[in-house]
C-alpha cells in the first residue's frame, strides 16, 4: 500500500474523469475562441448608421457588461481557493477555464467599445455607466441593490474567510452561498435577459454582427459556468440538505433585482419587456432544479406580476 502522504500528491481518479465537472473542463478546452479572430469593421460602420437613441440605449447595456465582466473575473479567487481546500481537483481544473473565459469576455467588450464606439479609457466608458441607485420601486416594497458590486464581494469575503480558517462544513456552506449569488443569481437569472436584449436589438436593427456573435459565444461559455456552479451546489446540498437555506438567503436578500427590470435592461427602446420577465422565471426555475432546491413560488408570482414595474429615472455618470 502506498504511503498516504505520497497518495495525497495525486488527484486523478476514474470516477473523477467520468464526472460532470471534469466533462465541463474537457468541453471548455474544446470550445476555446479568440477575440483576435473577430472582425469589428461592420460594427463600426453600423455605429454611425443607427440613431443616437439606439446608440445610447445599446451603450447602457454594453458598458454595464464591460464593467461586469472585469468585476466577475476578479471575484473568482475565493472559488478557486475553496475548491483547493475541499480537495476537489476537477473543480479547480474547470475554474481555471472559467477564469480565462471571464477575462476573455472582458477583453471582447473592451475591444468592441474601443474599435466600434471609440472609447477605452476609464473616464470615457464611465460616462455611459447607468447608475443603479436611480432605479426604484414606486410601491416601496422592493429595494434594487447592486448584486455585482455588493453581493459578490460580500459572499466572496465570507467564502475566503471560511477557506482560511473554517471547518469543511463552513467552507461548503459558504461555497453554496457564493455560487448561488454568482452562478445562480447573477449569471444564471439576472443577466440572462440582458444577453437577449442585445441579441434581439442587433437582429431587429440588422446591425452589429460581431456584437451579436460575441454575445452568442459568451452565452455558450456562461452556460458552462452556470451549470458548474449549480452542479457544485447540488453535490454539496445532497451531502447536507441544510445548505439549501443558503441559496434562498441569497435570492431573498436581492429579491428586488429579479422582480423588476433594472436600469440598463430598460435602456434599449422598442423592446417587449414582458418577454424578459417570463425569461427570468424560466431561468430561475432551471437554476433551482439544477441545484436540487425548491423554487420560491411567491418570487415567481412577483416576477410575473404586471403591477410591479420599476421606474428608471437614470442619467449616465
Order of alpha helices (4+ residues) and beta strands (2+ residues): alpha-alpha-alpha-alpha-alpha-alpha-alpha-alpha-beta-alpha-alpha-alpha-alpha-alpha-alpha-alpha-alpha-beta
